[in-house]
Amino acid sequence: MRLKNQGDDSLYQEIKKLDEEIDKLTKEKEKIEKEWKRLLMEEDVSKGKIYASELHELMQKKLMLEVEIDYRIKKKNRLMFDIT
């Protein structure tokens, strides 16, 4: 186990920043999921209410956010490993 030094302070700050980014991206992803569900429930082909392109776009955004979240989680884990 490595002793705490000045370099660790910057690691802790980076981890804190990553946590904040993960929280922000997760909230954004949840908003997109709610909007996707709302559009899906409102869709009615017989009445001409079709949201295929909107649903597709929201799904792409959701998947992009999942990748961004996953990237930050993995980066955070690497930094945490450096501290120990």
Secondary structure, DSSP 8 states (H G I E B T S, - for coil): -----HHHHHHHHHHHHHHHHHHHHHHHHHHHHHHHHHHHHH-BGGGTB--HHHHHHHHHHHHHHHHHHHHHHHHHHHHHHHH-
